């Protein structure tokens, strides 16, 4: 999936695969919002846990929770 097609808009709700920064072997699906990046005018960011993350090709961003669950299951095994 190309993260830039179709383009995101501020206010879009997306789902990301997020690794716990304190425990790298823990990953989860987290709902996040697409917002205007306050540090880089004209660019978008993912707002997650009160932090702005620039959108990059390395981010696992999905439009639906179902898409995120399929990817999670593929990379990490079943959610249950």
CNS distance restraints for C-alpha pairs under 8 A (distance, minus, plus):
assign (resid   2 and name CA) (resid  57 and name CA) 7.89 0.50 0.50
assign (resid   3 and name CA) (resid   7 and name CA) 7.59 0.50 0.50
assign (resid   3 and name CA) (resid  57 and name CA) 6.70 0.50 0.50
assign (resid   3 and name CA) (resid  61 and name CA) 6.97 0.50 0.50
assign (resid   4 and name CA) (resid   8 and name CA) 7.00 0.50 0.50
assign (resid   8 and name CA) (resid  12 and name CA) 6.69 0.50 0.50
assign (resid   8 and name CA) (resid  34 and name CA) 7.00 0.50 0.50
assign (resid   9 and name CA) (resid  34 and name CA) 6.55 0.50 0.50
assign (resid   9 and name CA) (resid  35 and name CA) 7.41 0.50 0.50
assign (resid   9 and name CA) (resid  44 and name CA) 7.89 0.50 0.50
assign (resid  10 and name CA) (resid  33 and name CA) 7.65 0.50 0.50
assign (resid  10 and name CA) (resid  34 and name CA) 5.02 0.50 0.50
assign (resid  10 and name CA) (resid  35 and name CA) 4.38 0.50 0.50
assign (resid  10 and name CA) (resid  36 and name CA) 5.98 0.50 0.50
assign (resid  10 and name CA) (resid  44 and name CA) 7.26 0.50 0.50
assign (resid  11 and name CA) (resid  33 and name CA) 6.10 0.50 0.50
assign (resid  11 and name CA) (resid  34 and name CA) 5.51 0.50 0.50
assign (resid  11 and name CA) (resid  35 and name CA) 6.02 0.50 0.50
assign (resid  12 and name CA) (resid  33 and name CA) 5.76 0.50 0.50
assign (resid  12 and name CA) (resid  34 and name CA) 5.23 0.50 0.50
assign (resid  12 and name CA) (resid  35 and name CA) 7.80 0.50 0.50
assign (resid  13 and name CA) (resid  31 and name CA) 6.94 0.50 0.50
assign (resid  13 and name CA) (resid  32 and name CA) 5.83 0.50 0.50
assign (resid  13 and name CA) (resid  33 and name CA) 4.62 0.50 0.50
assign (resid  13 and name CA) (resid  34 and name CA) 6.35 0.50 0.50
assign (resid  13 and name CA) (resid  63 and name CA) 7.32 0.50 0.50
assign (resid  14 and name CA) (resid  31 and name CA) 5.87 0.50 0.50
assign (resid  14 and name CA) (resid  32 and name CA) 5.40 0.50 0.50
assign (resid  14 and name CA) (resid  33 and name CA) 6.00 0.50 0.50
assign (resid  14 and name CA) (resid  34 and name CA) 7.18 0.50 0.50
assign (resid  14 and name CA) (resid  61 and name CA) 6.59 0.50 0.50
assign (resid  14 and name CA) (resid  62 and name CA) 5.72 0.50 0.50
assign (resid  14 and name CA) (resid  63 and name CA) 4.89 0.50 0.50
assign (resid  14 and name CA) (resid  64 and name CA) 6.49 0.50 0.50
assign (resid  14 and name CA) (resid  65 and name CA) 7.83 0.50 0.50
assign (resid  15 and name CA) (resid  29 and name CA) 6.47 0.50 0.50
assign (resid  15 and name CA) (resid  30 and name CA) 5.53 0.50 0.50
assign (resid  15 and name CA) (resid  31 and name CA) 4.53 0.50 0.50
assign (resid  15 and name CA) (resid  32 and name CA) 5.87 0.50 0.50
assign (resid  15 and name CA) (resid  61 and name CA) 5.78 0.50 0.50
assign (resid  15 and name CA) (resid  62 and name CA) 5.06 0.50 0.50
assign (resid  15 and name CA) (resid  63 and name CA) 6.24 0.50 0.50
assign (resid  15 and name CA) (resid  64 and name CA) 6.37 0.50 0.50
assign (resid  15 and name CA) (resid  65 and name CA) 5.96 0.50 0.50
assign (resid  15 and name CA) (resid  68 and name CA) 6.26 0.50 0.50
assign (resid  16 and name CA) (resid  29 and name CA) 5.68 0.50 0.50
assign (resid  16 and name CA) (resid  30 and name CA) 5.42 0.50 0.50
assign (resid  16 and name CA) (resid  31 and name CA) 6.50 0.50 0.50
assign (resid  16 and name CA) (resid  32 and name CA) 7.02 0.50 0.50
assign (resid  16 and name CA) (resid  59 and name CA) 7.54 0.50 0.50
assign (resid  16 and name CA) (resid  60 and name CA) 5.50 0.50 0.50
assign (resid  16 and name CA) (resid  61 and name CA) 4.59 0.50 0.50
assign (resid  16 and name CA) (resid  62 and name CA) 6.12 0.50 0.50
assign (resid  16 and name CA) (resid  68 and name CA) 6.81 0.50 0.50
assign (resid  17 and name CA) (resid  27 and name CA) 6.70 0.50 0.50
assign (resid  17 and name CA) (resid  28 and name CA) 5.71 0.50 0.50
assign (resid  17 and name CA) (resid  29 and name CA) 4.78 0.50 0.50
assign (resid  17 and name CA) (resid  30 and name CA) 6.44 0.50 0.50
assign (resid  17 and name CA) (resid  59 and name CA) 7.96 0.50 0.50
assign (resid  17 and name CA) (resid  60 and name CA) 5.64 0.50 0.50
assign (resid  17 and name CA) (resid  61 and name CA) 7.01 0.50 0.50
assign (resid  17 and name CA) (resid  68 and name CA) 7.01 0.50 0.50
assign (resid  17 and name CA) (resid  72 and name CA) 7.11 0.50 0.50
assign (resid  18 and name CA) (resid  27 and name CA) 5.50 0.50 0.50
assign (resid  18 and name CA) (resid  28 and name CA) 5.39 0.50 0.50
assign (resid  18 and name CA) (resid  29 and name CA) 6.13 0.50 0.50
assign (resid  18 and name CA) (resid  30 and name CA) 6.51 0.50 0.50
assign (resid  19 and name CA) (resid  23 and name CA) 7.68 0.50 0.50
assign (resid  19 and name CA) (resid  24 and name CA) 6.02 0.50 0.50
assign (resid  19 and name CA) (resid  25 and name CA) 7.41 0.50 0.50
assign (resid  19 and name CA) (resid  26 and name CA) 5.82 0.50 0.50
assign (resid  19 and name CA) (resid  27 and name CA) 4.28 0.50 0.50
assign (resid  19 and name CA) (resid  28 and name CA) 6.50 0.50 0.50
assign (resid  20 and name CA) (resid  24 and name CA) 5.65 0.50 0.50
assign (resid  20 and name CA) (resid  25 and name CA) 7.65 0.50 0.50
assign (resid  20 and name CA) (resid  26 and name CA) 5.68 0.50 0.50
assign (resid  20 and name CA) (resid  27 and name CA) 6.13 0.50 0.50
assign (resid  20 and name CA) (resid  28 and name CA) 7.97 0.50 0.50
assign (resid  28 and name CA) (resid  72 and name CA) 7.84 0.50 0.50
assign (resid  29 and name CA) (resid  65 and name CA) 7.97 0.50 0.50
assign (resid  29 and name CA) (resid  68 and name CA) 6.73 0.50 0.50
assign (resid  29 and name CA) (resid  69 and name CA) 7.32 0.50 0.50
assign (resid  29 and name CA) (resid  72 and name CA) 7.51 0.50 0.50
assign (resid  31 and name CA) (resid  48 and name CA) 7.78 0.50 0.50
assign (resid  32 and name CA) (resid  46 and name CA) 6.46 0.50 0.50
assign (resid  32 and name CA) (resid  47 and name CA) 5.82 0.50 0.50
assign (resid  32 and name CA) (resid  48 and name CA) 5.31 0.50 0.50
assign (resid  33 and name CA) (resid  46 and name CA) 5.70 0.50 0.50
assign (resid  33 and name CA) (resid  47 and name CA) 5.26 0.50 0.50
assign (resid  33 and name CA) (resid  48 and name CA) 7.07 0.50 0.50
assign (resid  34 and name CA) (resid  44 and name CA) 6.67 0.50 0.50
assign (resid  34 and name CA) (resid  45 and name CA) 5.78 0.50 0.50
assign (resid  34 and name CA) (resid  46 and name CA) 4.80 0.50 0.50
assign (resid  34 and name CA) (resid  47 and name CA) 6.25 0.50 0.50
assign (resid  35 and name CA) (resid  44 and name CA) 5.64 0.50 0.50
assign (resid  35 and name CA) (resid  45 and name CA) 5.41 0.50 0.50
assign (resid  35 and name CA) (resid  46 and name CA) 6.21 0.50 0.50
assign (resid  35 and name CA) (resid  47 and name CA) 6.50 0.50 0.50
assign (resid  36 and name CA) (resid  41 and name CA) 7.22 0.50 0.50
assign (resid  36 and name CA) (resid  42 and name CA) 7.01 0.50 0.50
assign (resid  36 and name CA) (resid  43 and name CA) 6.06 0.50 0.50
assign (resid  36 and name CA) (resid  44 and name CA) 4.58 0.50 0.50
assign (resid  36 and name CA) (resid  45 and name CA) 6.02 0.50 0.50
assign (resid  37 and name CA) (resid  41 and name CA) 6.13 0.50 0.50
assign (resid  37 and name CA) (resid  42 and name CA) 7.32 0.50 0.50
assign (resid  37 and name CA) (resid  43 and name CA) 5.57 0.50 0.50
assign (resid  37 and name CA) (resid  44 and name CA) 4.98 0.50 0.50
assign (resid  37 and name CA) (resid  45 and name CA) 5.04 0.50 0.50
assign (resid  37 and name CA) (resid  52 and name CA) 6.88 0.50 0.50
assign (resid  37 and name CA) (resid  54 and name CA) 7.24 0.50 0.50
assign (resid  43 and name CA) (resid  54 and name CA) 7.99 0.50 0.50
assign (resid  44 and name CA) (resid  54 and name CA) 6.62 0.50 0.50
assign (resid  44 and name CA) (resid  55 and name CA) 6.61 0.50 0.50
assign (resid  45 and name CA) (resid  52 and name CA) 5.83 0.50 0.50
assign (resid  45 and name CA) (resid  53 and name CA) 5.24 0.50 0.50
assign (resid  45 and name CA) (resid  54 and name CA) 4.39 0.50 0.50
assign (resid  45 and name CA) (resid  55 and name CA) 5.27 0.50 0.50
assign (resid  46 and name CA) (resid  52 and name CA) 5.68 0.50 0.50
assign (resid  46 and name CA) (resid  53 and name CA) 5.04 0.50 0.50
assign (resid  46 and name CA) (resid  54 and name CA) 6.32 0.50 0.50
assign (resid  46 and name CA) (resid  55 and name CA) 6.38 0.50 0.50
assign (resid  47 and name CA) (resid  51 and name CA) 5.58 0.50 0.50
assign (resid  47 and name CA) (resid  52 and name CA) 4.66 0.50 0.50
assign (resid  47 and name CA) (resid  53 and name CA) 6.34 0.50 0.50
assign (resid  48 and name CA) (resid  52 and name CA) 6.53 0.50 0.50
assign (resid  48 and name CA) (resid  53 and name CA) 7.48 0.50 0.50
assign (resid  55 and name CA) (resid  59 and name CA) 6.78 0.50 0.50
assign (resid  61 and name CA) (resid  68 and name CA) 7.65 0.50 0.50
assign (resid  62 and name CA) (resid  67 and name CA) 6.03 0.50 0.50
assign (resid  62 and name CA) (resid  68 and name CA) 5.59 0.50 0.50
assign (resid  63 and name CA) (resid  67 and name CA) 7.09 0.50 0.50
assign (resid  63 and name CA) (resid  68 and name CA) 7.91 0.50 0.50
assign (resid  64 and name CA) (resid  68 and name CA) 6.48 0.50 0.50
assign (resid  65 and name CA) (resid  69 and name CA) 6.10 0.50 0.50
assign (resid  66 and name CA) (resid  70 and name CA) 6.27 0.50 0.50
assign (resid  67 and name CA) (resid  71 and name CA) 6.35 0.50 0.50
assign (resid  68 and name CA) (resid  72 and name CA) 6.03 0.50 0.50
assign (resid  69 and name CA) (resid  73 and name CA) 6.02 0.50 0.50
assign (resid  69 and name CA) (resid  79 and name CA) 7.36 0.50 0.50
assign (resid  70 and name CA) (resid  74 and name CA) 6.17 0.50 0.50
assign (resid  71 and name CA) (resid  75 and name CA) 6.20 0.50 0.50
assign (resid  72 and name CA) (resid  76 and name CA) 5.49 0.50 0.50
assign (resid  72 and name CA) (resid  77 and name CA) 6.70 0.50 0.50
assign (resid  72 and name CA) (resid  78 and name CA) 7.43 0.50 0.50
assign (resid  72 and name CA) (resid  79 and name CA) 7.32 0.50 0.50
assign (resid  73 and name CA) (resid  77 and name CA) 4.22 0.50 0.50
assign (resid  73 and name CA) (resid  78 and name CA) 4.80 0.50 0.50
assign (resid  73 and name CA) (resid  79 and name CA) 6.50 0.50 0.50
